[in-house]
């Protein structure tokens, strides 16, 4: 194999340890993505003259919404036959633990998170936040959606560090060789493709926001965000390996089927937003 064309990808998934606990790059990228979104949305709130004490609780609602939604989304969309098969497996869906075959359990973290579930979860979280703190729902969601693509890019870079959600073999010398997966052939770095796409979407949506802040509250940014992200997600799935066995032989995989309603809803929101401006 031509080593000049292939990237030998073999990073340590752990950056360091703190008090004996591993600090993984994946977790770090999640934190960085959420922190970036927090700082951006805080600035957007300030621009609109919304009091800081109203903004502060938003992060907790979003964090819990995306975490719970992403976890439940993975378990129910991709592995329902496992997580709904017994009480112990149901507990594993809710808590970051795994019950051992010979008894006892161990802390394993949340190894399965689905972006579609996370999207639904964060939307529910923001609706609950808006009801409690008397913030307009679309105004809040629009501001969060301006920052969302940047967070999504960070999460995909975390997937890359974990050598997970890999692409299909390139069939050539070009690509990434995911050594930790026990492979010696090149694959498409689908995670990197997504991360780059989401950064581009973030730059575009931020430029639009700076010139058209009056669109905040119309649902335009909400629609633009989910329509562009999930349109790209739909097409990138063609070069990804299937995540679960039941997707084998399907014309469209689960990620694509779940993306379609988001794309349609996003386009509708953008078209409908013109009536509100």
PyMOL commands that set and color helices and strands:
alter all, ss='L'
color gray80, all
select helices_A, chain A and resi 25-47+52-78+80-83+87-94+115-133+137-161+179-181+190-211+213-215+220-239+245-247+254-273
alter helices_A, ss='H'
color red, helices_A
select strands_A, chain A and resi 6-9+14-18+21-24+97-99+105-107+175-178
alter strands_A, ss='S'
color yellow, strands_A
deselect
rebuild
show_as cartoon
